[in-house]
Amino acid sequence: LSLGKAEIIHMGGIVATIDVLQTYQGMHEIQTLGCTLLSTLSKDNLEVSLCLFETDGVDIIISAMASDPMNSDLQISSVNTLSELSIDDEAREFISRKGGLML
């Protein structure tokens, strides 16, 4: 079974990924994979970006970054996700207020 981005999104993949990231906060490989998935799904997709803002996704992504600052794979996947979410000035300010860098 192979699902595309649209199917994953419409089947609750965003919320499920956020839940997994929250549940497995100390498992950096899962954090990295989850952030990579969120980055991929949010690329050029306003619906996903809004969902991440509404489900505390930004907080969880920033928490993932803070949990292992020396893990370059985790840092890159997290920053890529936040970059995809930085769609306008308001989004960038929100991310900055949550502890992320102003992108």
C-alpha positions as CSV (number, residue, x, y, z in Angstrom):
1,L,0.0,0.0,0.0
2,S,1.5,3.3,-1.1
3,L,-0.1,6.6,0.0
4,G,0.5,10.0,-1.5
5,K,0.8,13.2,0.5
6,A,-2.9,14.1,0.0
7,E,-4.0,10.7,1.3
8,I,-1.8,10.9,4.4
9,I,-3.0,14.4,5.1
10,H,-6.7,13.5,4.7
11,M,-6.4,10.3,6.8
12,G,-5.1,12.3,9.8
13,G,-1.4,11.9,9.2
14,I,-0.6,15.3,10.6
15,V,-2.3,14.8,14.0
16,A,-1.0,11.2,14.2
17,T,2.6,12.4,13.6
18,I,2.2,15.2,16.2
19,D,0.9,12.6,18.7
20,V,3.8,10.3,18.0
21,L,6.3,13.1,18.5
22,Q,4.7,14.0,21.8
23,T,4.5,10.4,23.0
24,Y,8.1,9.5,22.1
25,Q,9.9,12.7,23.0
26,G,13.1,11.0,24.1
27,M,13.6,8.9,21.0
28,H,15.5,11.1,18.7
29,E,15.3,8.9,15.6
30,I,11.5,9.0,15.8
31,Q,11.7,12.8,16.4
32,T,13.9,13.1,13.3
33,L,11.6,11.0,11.1
34,G,8.5,12.7,12.4
35,C,9.9,16.2,11.6
36,T,11.0,15.0,8.2
37,L,7.5,13.8,7.5
38,L,5.9,17.0,8.7
39,S,8.4,19.0,6.5
40,T,7.5,17.0,3.5
41,L,3.8,17.2,4.1
42,S,3.8,20.9,4.8
43,K,5.8,21.9,1.7
44,D,3.6,24.3,-0.3
45,N,0.5,23.2,1.6
46,L,-1.3,25.9,3.6
47,E,-3.8,23.4,5.0
48,V,-1.0,21.4,6.7
49,S,0.8,24.5,8.0
50,L,-2.5,25.7,9.6
51,C,-3.0,22.3,11.1
52,L,0.4,22.3,12.7
53,F,-0.2,25.7,14.2
54,E,-3.6,24.6,15.5
55,T,-2.3,21.3,17.1
56,D,0.7,22.8,19.0
57,G,2.9,21.3,16.3
58,V,5.3,24.3,16.5
59,D,5.8,23.7,20.2
60,I,6.5,20.0,19.7
61,I,9.0,20.6,16.9
62,I,10.9,23.2,19.0
63,S,10.8,20.7,21.9
64,A,12.3,18.1,19.6
65,M,15.1,20.5,18.7
66,A,15.8,21.3,22.3
67,S,15.9,17.7,23.3
68,D,19.1,16.9,21.4
69,P,20.9,20.1,20.2
70,M,23.9,18.1,19.0
71,N,21.9,15.7,16.8
72,S,22.5,17.3,13.4
73,D,19.8,15.1,11.6
74,L,17.2,16.1,14.2
75,Q,18.2,19.8,14.0
76,I,18.0,19.8,10.2
77,S,14.7,18.1,10.0
78,S,13.2,20.4,12.6
79,V,14.5,23.6,11.0
80,N,13.3,22.4,7.6
81,T,9.8,21.9,9.1
82,L,9.8,25.3,10.7
83,S,11.0,26.9,7.5
84,E,8.1,25.4,5.6
85,L,5.8,26.9,8.2
86,S,7.3,30.3,7.9
87,I,4.8,31.4,5.2
88,D,4.4,35.0,6.3
89,D,5.4,37.5,8.9
90,E,2.7,36.5,11.3
91,A,3.8,32.8,11.2
92,R,7.4,33.7,11.6
93,E,6.6,35.9,14.7
94,F,4.5,33.0,16.2
95,I,7.4,30.6,15.7
96,S,9.8,33.1,17.3
97,R,7.5,33.6,20.3
98,K,7.4,29.8,20.8
99,G,11.2,29.7,21.0
100,G,12.2,29.2,17.4
101,L,14.5,31.5,15.5
102,M,13.1,34.3,13.4
103,L,13.5,32.8,9.9
